[in-house]
Amino acid sequence: MGRYAMWKLDDPQKLRKQLLKLEQKLPGELEKALRKEAETAVLLANSRIPEEKKELRKGWEIGSIQRQGETISVEIRHSSPEAAQLEYGSGTDGSLQQGQFMLALALAELERDWPIRLEQSLSALLLGKEG
């Protein structure tokens, strides 16, 4: 359901300047938000790694922000092949084991809540409450 907002525009020129400033800052703010989401994904994935494999909680790497047209992306990877085996469900000896899907579940959780967090970030920017 939509929300209603009441705007009183006392100084249109000031608003115009703020919007132009926001337009210049927005790409950097989106990149900052994406990096924060990637860091949160790593924390959530780590929380799903079984205690007996806790050494895998280290080794995550967050790549640089990539832009391709309208798409902004970042790669999250783990340096250990054992992490991929744990994620997707195969053993080091080639046996099949149930996957833990640590990163896949973390990303699904973040994706579900992303619109809310993005709205909060953009509202803070519009109101000049940068974090």
C-alpha beads as a LAMMPS data file, in Angstrom:
LAMMPS data file: protein, C-alpha beads

131 atoms
130 bonds

1 atom types
1 bond types

-500.0 500.0 xlo xhi
-500.0 500.0 ylo yhi
-500.0 500.0 zlo zhi

Masses

1 110.0

Atoms # bond

1 1 1 0.000 0.000 0.000
2 1 1 1.308 3.463 -0.867
3 1 1 2.200 6.165 1.559
4 1 1 1.216 9.785 1.318
5 1 1 3.544 12.707 1.890
6 1 1 2.755 16.370 2.092
7 1 1 5.327 18.704 0.620
8 1 1 5.550 22.407 1.183
9 1 1 7.886 23.988 -1.311
10 1 1 9.142 27.273 0.115
11 1 1 12.291 27.610 -1.992
12 1 1 12.137 25.884 -5.407
13 1 1 15.678 27.001 -6.303
14 1 1 17.059 25.433 -3.137
15 1 1 15.240 22.184 -3.917
16 1 1 16.595 22.253 -7.468
17 1 1 20.161 22.686 -6.158
18 1 1 19.654 19.825 -3.677
19 1 1 18.347 17.545 -6.439
20 1 1 21.298 18.376 -8.702
21 1 1 23.683 17.689 -5.829
22 1 1 21.901 14.392 -5.135
23 1 1 22.118 13.415 -8.802
24 1 1 25.896 13.882 -8.672
25 1 1 26.235 11.903 -5.432
26 1 1 23.842 9.079 -6.313
27 1 1 26.252 6.794 -8.241
28 1 1 28.719 6.877 -5.355
29 1 1 25.958 6.329 -2.810
30 1 1 24.637 3.330 -4.749
31 1 1 28.132 1.832 -4.850
32 1 1 28.543 2.412 -1.122
33 1 1 25.171 0.752 -0.462
34 1 1 26.084 -2.225 -2.669
35 1 1 29.407 -2.728 -0.871
36 1 1 27.582 -2.601 2.481
37 1 1 25.103 -5.220 1.203
38 1 1 28.014 -7.445 0.125
39 1 1 29.605 -7.133 3.571
40 1 1 26.283 -8.031 5.182
41 1 1 25.955 -11.037 2.857
42 1 1 29.348 -12.300 4.035
43 1 1 28.310 -11.909 7.690
44 1 1 25.050 -13.768 7.059
45 1 1 26.845 -16.519 5.123
46 1 1 29.362 -16.903 7.958
47 1 1 26.543 -17.333 10.445
48 1 1 25.354 -20.345 8.411
49 1 1 28.724 -22.107 8.290
50 1 1 28.646 -25.087 10.664
51 1 1 30.812 -24.823 13.779
52 1 1 32.984 -27.761 12.693
53 1 1 33.913 -25.799 9.541
54 1 1 34.371 -22.426 11.266
55 1 1 37.825 -21.984 9.676
56 1 1 35.930 -21.233 6.447
57 1 1 34.528 -18.061 8.003
58 1 1 37.734 -16.396 6.876
59 1 1 38.663 -16.242 3.223
60 1 1 35.731 -14.320 1.784
61 1 1 36.644 -11.672 -0.760
62 1 1 34.465 -8.844 -1.967
63 1 1 35.511 -7.665 -5.416
64 1 1 35.428 -4.161 -6.775
65 1 1 32.205 -2.557 -7.920
66 1 1 31.589 -3.198 -11.621
67 1 1 29.379 -1.106 -13.895
68 1 1 28.020 -2.341 -17.191
69 1 1 25.400 -0.064 -18.672
70 1 1 22.647 0.366 -16.094
71 1 1 23.873 -2.605 -14.033
72 1 1 26.045 -2.261 -10.935
73 1 1 27.451 -5.478 -9.492
74 1 1 29.986 -6.825 -7.048
75 1 1 31.451 -10.316 -6.842
76 1 1 31.619 -12.227 -3.559
77 1 1 33.925 -15.233 -3.594
78 1 1 35.694 -17.553 -1.200
79 1 1 39.314 -18.568 -1.701
80 1 1 38.842 -22.156 -0.502
81 1 1 37.423 -24.901 -2.755
82 1 1 36.047 -26.456 0.435
83 1 1 33.662 -23.490 0.785
84 1 1 32.159 -24.229 -2.644
85 1 1 31.836 -27.892 -1.700
86 1 1 30.041 -26.921 1.505
87 1 1 27.830 -24.409 -0.338
88 1 1 26.698 -26.778 -3.101
89 1 1 26.999 -30.144 -1.406
90 1 1 29.875 -32.296 -2.515
91 1 1 32.587 -33.794 -0.355
92 1 1 36.348 -33.518 -0.863
93 1 1 36.384 -37.194 -1.840
94 1 1 33.720 -36.699 -4.516
95 1 1 30.871 -37.971 -2.343
96 1 1 27.555 -36.172 -2.360
97 1 1 26.474 -34.311 0.737
98 1 1 23.613 -31.918 1.278
99 1 1 24.586 -28.342 0.469
100 1 1 24.448 -25.650 3.131
101 1 1 23.761 -22.821 0.634
102 1 1 25.227 -20.287 3.073
103 1 1 25.778 -17.545 0.516
104 1 1 22.687 -18.333 -1.575
105 1 1 20.432 -18.067 1.491
106 1 1 22.183 -14.884 2.659
107 1 1 21.661 -13.265 -0.746
108 1 1 17.999 -14.344 -0.838
109 1 1 17.473 -12.776 2.595
110 1 1 19.130 -9.532 1.530
111 1 1 17.204 -9.420 -1.727
112 1 1 13.915 -9.762 0.117
113 1 1 14.649 -6.751 2.335
114 1 1 16.571 -4.670 -0.251
115 1 1 13.682 -2.381 -1.313
116 1 1 13.081 -1.316 2.281
117 1 1 16.756 -0.581 2.964
118 1 1 17.152 1.239 -0.352
119 1 1 14.116 3.400 0.394
120 1 1 15.554 4.259 3.811
121 1 1 18.919 5.181 2.296
122 1 1 17.373 7.359 -0.396
123 1 1 15.073 9.057 2.117
124 1 1 18.069 9.835 4.310
125 1 1 19.891 11.307 1.308
126 1 1 16.917 13.429 0.314
127 1 1 16.581 14.721 3.858
128 1 1 20.320 15.388 4.090
129 1 1 20.876 12.775 6.806
130 1 1 23.806 10.933 5.284
131 1 1 25.187 7.978 7.208

Bonds

1 1 1 2
2 1 2 3
3 1 3 4
4 1 4 5
5 1 5 6
6 1 6 7
7 1 7 8
8 1 8 9
9 1 9 10
10 1 10 11
11 1 11 12
12 1 12 13
13 1 13 14
14 1 14 15
15 1 15 16
16 1 16 17
17 1 17 18
18 1 18 19
19 1 19 20
20 1 20 21
21 1 21 22
22 1 22 23
23 1 23 24
24 1 24 25
25 1 25 26
26 1 26 27
27 1 27 28
28 1 28 29
29 1 29 30
30 1 30 31
31 1 31 32
32 1 32 33
33 1 33 34
34 1 34 35
35 1 35 36
36 1 36 37
37 1 37 38
38 1 38 39
39 1 39 40
40 1 40 41
41 1 41 42
42 1 42 43
43 1 43 44
44 1 44 45
45 1 45 46
46 1 46 47
47 1 47 48
48 1 48 49
49 1 49 50
50 1 50 51
51 1 51 52
52 1 52 53
53 1 53 54
54 1 54 55
55 1 55 56
56 1 56 57
57 1 57 58
58 1 58 59
59 1 59 60
60 1 60 61
61 1 61 62
62 1 62 63
63 1 63 64
64 1 64 65
65 1 65 66
66 1 66 67
67 1 67 68
68 1 68 69
69 1 69 70
70 1 70 71
71 1 71 72
72 1 72 73
73 1 73 74
74 1 74 75
75 1 75 76
76 1 76 77
77 1 77 78
78 1 78 79
79 1 79 80
80 1 80 81
81 1 81 82
82 1 82 83
83 1 83 84
84 1 84 85
85 1 85 86
86 1 86 87
87 1 87 88
88 1 88 89
89 1 89 90
90 1 90 91
91 1 91 92
92 1 92 93
93 1 93 94
94 1 94 95
95 1 95 96
96 1 96 97
97 1 97 98
98 1 98 99
99 1 99 100
100 1 100 101
101 1 101 102
102 1 102 103
103 1 103 104
104 1 104 105
105 1 105 106
106 1 106 107
107 1 107 108
108 1 108 109
109 1 109 110
110 1 110 111
111 1 111 112
112 1 112 113
113 1 113 114
114 1 114 115
115 1 115 116
116 1 116 117
117 1 117 118
118 1 118 119
119 1 119 120
120 1 120 121
121 1 121 122
122 1 122 123
123 1 123 124
124 1 124 125
125 1 125 126
126 1 126 127
127 1 127 128
128 1 128 129
129 1 129 130
130 1 130 131
